[in-house]
């Protein structure tokens, strides 16, 4: 029988953890949120703020076998490699590429689609009646191409998106600058999706959600979790430095740091980090009317309260190396070429860690009936799918059955 005198502990206070905590509170549960950092200051801080309902096509699609060498070796590529880290990365890369087949890609897309396709509604449901709603905006979203031919070269992804109802309006030639005056005259094609949304300040958003959690009686402990204490194969408590927190169940939503947290639970967690970067142009002279993806650079561009944020790229290099200059220089080069009239007061830069598993799917589920649940590994869709992941986890934790098949997200699938 469940001990109602014990709390549910959520470890990790990013968008997934805070969403999980809020949904558990809505179901009448007592929740303790634990993080060694302040809420929303990890990967949830530095993303492009996009509610990427269209992001069901993974990176590891069949064409990656042809494009990967070009990406890794080109000096004008959005993918960067710390070659000193490459030997350690080989086993993970082998698993990642093994999923770049037609059958596996289709299976991954099938799993990702229900996690992202209603993201705007999921966020609106989470923030309804709270101050956090002020950070949400309805918007269009555009993929920006230099030529119509470049759009056609993306036919694999667009066919999948279109089949799922994400059918773009094509804007061509001089009409591009009518749609988005900020763009260079050299940009001759936009694929515009209606009915999308974005967040104008990701840190402000998660911080406001955290305030709701506290207002609802939630407790926050600003410490690092050292271990999980298990008795008779069931979670008993969470061990902190000099403190033990009793709990009936625990949820791990710590992004890239989750791997070390559950290392003693006898499951294989091939989690790697995609080091992501952003540049913010503070007090910009011009801004786009709506967020967009600059396909030449594979990064998102979003007008935010802090300035114009250009966020994306991938650097493979582990957790310990310092930030690189090349990804930042790349973002600046492409963004200023794309927005030739942009002037600004100054720039600020950021680097963070996207947690990625070799099949591009997060780990969502319970570990071996221990009462310990996982909610991490969302790679590029953490902010997008945070509220829905939190809702699914709240159902699992309270012994309810989610209304979608989550077997593909099993935390034990790599065993």
C-alpha positions in Angstrom: 0.0 0.0 0.0 1.3 3.5 -0.9 2.6 5.4 2.1 0.8 8.8 1.9 3.2 10.2 4.6 6.1 10.1 2.1 6.6 12.6 -0.7 7.4 12.1 -4.4 10.8 13.4 -5.2 11.6 14.9 -8.6 15.3 15.2 -9.3 16.1 18.0 -11.8 14.4 21.4 -12.1 14.4 22.0 -15.9 11.2 22.2 -17.9 10.6 18.4 -17.7 11.1 18.3 -13.9 9.1 21.4 -13.1 6.3 20.2 -15.4 6.3 16.8 -13.8 6.1 18.4 -10.3 3.2 20.6 -11.3 1.2 17.8 -12.8 1.8 15.6 -9.7 0.5 18.5 -7.6 -2.6 18.7 -9.7 -3.2 15.1 -8.8 -3.0 15.9 -5.1 0.6 14.6 -4.5 3.1 16.1 -2.2 6.3 16.9 -4.2 9.9 17.7 -3.4 11.9 19.1 -6.2 15.7 18.8 -5.9 18.5 20.3 -8.1 22.0 21.4 -7.4 21.4 24.4 -9.7 18.6 26.9 -9.8 15.4 26.0 -11.7 15.6 26.4 -15.5 19.3 27.3 -15.7 20.5 24.2 -17.6 19.5 23.1 -21.1 16.1 24.7 -20.5 17.8 28.1 -20.4 19.7 28.2 -23.7 17.3 26.7 -26.2 15.6 28.5 -29.1 12.3 28.7 -27.2 10.4 27.0 -30.1 7.4 24.8 -29.5 8.6 22.5 -32.2 5.4 20.5 -33.0 7.0 19.7 -36.4 10.2 18.1 -34.9 9.3 14.4 -35.2 12.0 13.7 -37.9 15.2 12.6 -36.1 18.8 13.5 -37.1 19.6 9.9 -37.8 17.6 9.3 -40.9 18.8 7.1 -43.8 20.4 10.0 -45.7 22.8 10.6 -42.8 25.1 7.9 -44.1 25.8 10.2 -47.0 25.7 13.5 -45.2 27.6 12.7 -42.0 31.1 12.7 -43.5 30.4 16.1 -45.2 29.1 17.5 -41.9 32.0 16.4 -39.9 34.7 17.4 -42.3 33.3 20.6 -43.8 34.5 24.0 -42.4 31.0 25.5 -43.1 28.9 22.8 -41.3 26.6 23.1 -38.3 28.1 20.0 -36.8 31.4 20.2 -34.9 33.6 17.5 -33.5 36.1 17.7 -30.7 38.5 15.2 -32.3 40.3 14.5 -29.0 36.9 13.1 -27.7 36.2 11.1 -30.9 37.7 7.7 -29.7 35.4 7.8 -26.6 32.5 8.6 -28.9 32.9 5.7 -31.4 30.7 3.1 -29.5 27.9 5.7 -29.2 28.2 6.8 -32.8 28.0 3.2 -34.0 24.7 2.8 -32.1 23.5 6.2 -33.4 24.2 5.3 -37.0 22.7 1.8 -36.6 19.3 3.6 -36.2 19.8 5.5 -39.5 17.8 3.0 -41.5 14.3 3.3 -43.1 12.7 0.9 -40.7 14.2 2.4 -37.5 13.6 6.0 -38.7 9.9 5.2 -39.2 9.7 3.6 -35.8 11.4 6.6 -34.1 9.1 9.1 -36.0 6.1 7.0 -34.9 7.2 7.4 -31.2 8.2 11.1 -31.4 5.1 12.3 -33.2 2.6 12.1 -30.3 5.2 13.6 -27.9 5.6 16.8 -30.0 2.7 17.3 -32.4 0.3 19.0 -29.9 3.0 20.9 -27.9 1.3 24.3 -28.1 -1.8 22.9 -26.5 0.2 21.0 -23.9 2.0 24.2 -22.8 -1.2 26.2 -22.7 -2.8 23.5 -20.5 0.1 23.6 -18.1 0.2 27.4 -17.7 -3.6 28.1 -17.8 -4.5 30.6 -15.1 -0.9 31.3 -14.1 1.6 34.2 -14.7 3.7 31.8 -16.8 1.2 32.3 -19.7 2.7 35.7 -20.4 5.8 34.1 -21.9 3.9 32.0 -24.5 3.2 33.4 -27.9 1.2 32.1 -30.9 3.2 32.4 -34.1 4.0 31.1 -37.5 7.2 29.2 -38.0 9.3 29.3 -41.2 12.1 27.2 -42.7 14.3 29.6 -44.6 16.1 28.4 -47.7 18.4 30.2 -50.1 16.7 28.5 -53.1 13.6 26.6 -54.0 15.9 23.7 -55.0 17.2 23.6 -51.4 13.7 23.2 -50.1 13.1 20.3 -52.6 16.3 18.6 -51.3 14.6 18.4 -47.9 11.7 16.3 -49.4 12.2 13.4 -47.0 11.4 15.4 -43.9 8.7 17.5 -45.5 6.9 14.4 -46.8 6.7 13.1 -43.3 5.6 16.4 -41.8 3.0 16.9 -44.5 1.5 13.5 -44.0 1.0 14.4 -40.3 -0.7 17.7 -41.2 2.2 20.1 -41.2 1.8 21.4 -44.7 3.9 24.5 -45.5 2.9 27.5 -47.4 5.7 28.2 -49.9 6.8 31.8 -50.3 9.2 32.3 -53.2 11.3 35.0 -54.8 10.7 38.7 -53.9 7.7 37.7 -51.9 10.1 36.4 -49.2 10.9 39.9 -48.1 7.2 40.8 -48.0 6.8 38.0 -45.5 9.9 38.7 -43.5 11.6 42.1 -44.4 14.6 41.2 -42.1 15.8 38.6 -44.6 18.5 39.1 -47.2 17.4 39.5 -50.8 19.5 36.3 -51.5 16.9 34.3 -49.6 14.5 33.1 -52.2 12.3 30.5 -50.4 10.4 30.1 -47.2 8.3 27.2 -46.0 5.8 28.7 -43.6 3.8 26.7 -41.0 0.8 28.3 -39.5 -0.6 27.7 -36.0 2.7 27.3 -34.1 4.1 28.9 -31.0 7.2 30.0 -29.1 8.5 31.2 -25.7 9.8 34.7 -25.4 12.1 33.9 -22.4 12.8 30.3 -21.5 14.4 31.1 -18.2 11.6 33.4 -17.2 9.1 30.8 -18.3 10.5 28.0 -16.2 11.1 30.3 -13.3 7.5 31.4 -13.3 6.3 27.8 -13.4 8.6 27.0 -10.5 7.0 29.9 -8.5 3.6 28.2 -9.2 5.0 25.0 -7.8 6.1 26.7 -4.7 2.8 28.6 -4.3 1.1 25.2 -4.4 3.1 24.1 -1.4 6.0 22.4 -3.2 9.4 22.2 -1.5 12.7 22.9 -3.3 16.1 21.6 -2.1 19.1 23.2 -3.7 21.5 20.3 -3.3 23.1 17.6 -5.4 21.6 14.1 -5.2 24.3 11.5 -4.3 22.4 8.2 -4.6 19.1 6.4 -4.3 18.6 4.2 -1.3 16.7 1.0 -2.2 15.2 -1.5 0.3 13.7 -4.7 -0.9 14.0 -3.6 -4.5 12.0 -0.4 -3.9 13.0 3.2 -3.6 13.2 4.2 0.1 15.0 7.5 0.1 17.1 9.9 -1.8 20.6 10.6 -0.4 21.9 14.1 -0.4 25.1 15.5 1.2 24.5 14.9 4.9 20.7 14.5 4.4 18.3 11.7 3.5 14.9 12.4 2.0 12.3 9.7 2.5 10.1 9.2 -0.5 7.5 6.8 -1.9 8.7 7.3 -5.5 11.3 9.3 -7.3 11.5 10.8 -10.8 14.9 11.5 -12.6 14.6 14.5 -14.9 18.2 15.7 -14.7 19.1 15.8 -18.4 22.7 14.8 -19.2 23.4 14.4 -15.4 20.8 11.6 -15.2 23.3 9.0 -16.4 25.5 9.3 -13.4 22.5 9.4 -11.0 21.2 6.0 -12.1 24.5 4.3 -12.7 23.9 1.9 -9.8 20.5 0.7 -11.0 21.9 -1.9 -13.5 20.5 -0.4 -16.7 22.4 0.6 -19.8 22.1 4.3 -20.4 24.1 5.2 -23.5 23.5 8.9 -23.0 25.8 11.5 -24.8 25.7 15.2 -24.9 25.2 17.3 -28.0 26.8 20.6 -27.0 24.5 23.3 -28.1 25.2 27.0 -28.5 23.4 30.3 -28.8 24.1 33.9 -29.6 21.8 36.7 -28.4 21.9 40.0 -30.3 21.0 42.5 -27.6 18.8 45.5 -28.5 18.6 44.5 -32.2 17.7 47.1 -34.8 15.4 44.7 -36.6 13.6 41.4 -35.7 11.7 38.8 -37.6 7.9 38.9 -37.3 7.9 35.2 -36.4 10.5 32.6 -35.4 12.4 30.7 -38.1 14.9 28.0 -38.9 17.9 29.1 -41.0 18.4 25.8 -42.8 21.9 26.7 -44.0 23.0 26.8 -40.4 20.5 24.4 -38.9 19.7 26.9 -36.1 16.6 28.6 -34.8 16.0 32.3 -34.7 13.6 33.7 -32.1 12.7 37.2 -31.0 12.9 37.2 -27.2 12.7 39.7 -24.4 16.5 39.6 -24.0 17.2 40.2 -27.7 17.3 38.2 -30.9 18.4 34.6 -30.1 20.0 32.4 -32.6 20.3 28.9 -31.1 21.4 25.6 -32.5 24.4 23.7 -34.0 25.8 20.5 -32.6 29.2 19.9 -31.1 30.2 16.4 -30.1 32.8 16.7 -27.4 31.6 15.4 -24.0 31.0 17.2 -20.8 34.3 18.4 -19.6 35.8 20.5 -22.4 35.3 24.3 -22.3 33.1 26.1 -24.9 34.4 26.3 -28.4 34.8 29.4 -30.5 34.0 27.9 -33.9 30.2 27.2 -33.3 29.7 30.7 -32.0 31.6 32.2 -35.0 29.5 29.9 -37.3 26.2 31.2 -35.9 27.4 34.8 -36.1 28.6 34.4 -39.7 25.4 32.8 -41.0 23.0 35.0 -39.0 24.6 38.2 -40.2 24.7 37.0 -43.8 21.0 36.1 -43.5 20.1 39.4 -41.7 22.4 42.0 -43.5 20.5 45.0 -42.0 20.8 43.8 -38.4 22.5 46.2 -35.9 22.8 45.5 -32.2 24.3 46.9 -29.0 26.3 43.7 -28.1 26.1 39.9 -28.1 26.0 37.3 -25.4 26.9 33.7 -25.9 26.0 30.4 -24.2 26.9 26.7 -24.4 24.9 23.9 -22.8 24.4 20.2 -22.9 21.5 18.4 -24.8 21.1 14.8 -23.5 20.8 12.5 -26.5 20.4 8.7 -26.8 21.4 6.8 -29.9 17.9 6.2 -31.0 16.9 9.9 -30.6 14.1 9.0 -28.1 14.0 10.0 -24.5 13.8 7.5 -21.6 10.3 7.8 -20.1 9.2 5.0 -17.7 9.8 3.1 -14.5 13.1 1.2 -13.9 12.4 -2.4 -13.0 9.4 -1.8 -10.7 11.6 0.1 -8.3 9.4 3.2 -8.0 12.2 5.2 -9.7 11.0 6.8 -13.0 13.0 8.4 -15.8 12.3 11.5 -17.9 15.4 12.5 -19.8 17.2 12.3 -23.1 15.0 14.6 -25.1 17.9 15.9 -27.3 16.4 18.8 -29.3 12.8 18.6 -28.1 13.2 19.1 -24.3 11.4 22.5 -24.1 8.8 21.4 -26.7 7.8 18.1 -25.0 8.5 19.0 -21.4 4.9 19.5 -20.3 3.6 16.4 -22.1 6.5 14.3 -20.7 5.6 15.6 -17.2 2.0 14.7 -17.7 2.9 11.2 -18.8 5.3 10.8 -15.8 2.6 12.0 -13.4 0.3 9.3 -14.7 2.9 6.6 -14.4 3.8 7.7 -10.9 0.2 7.7 -9.7 -0.5 4.3 -11.3 -2.6 5.5 -14.2 -2.2 4.3 -17.7 -1.0 7.0 -20.3 -3.2 7.3 -23.3 -0.4 6.6 -25.7 2.1 3.8 -26.2 5.3 4.6 -24.4 7.0 1.3 -24.8 9.5 2.9 -27.3 10.7 5.1 -24.5 11.4 2.3 -22.0 14.4 3.1 -19.8 15.4 -0.6 -20.1 15.4 -0.8 -23.9 19.2 -0.8 -24.2 19.8 -3.7 -21.7 
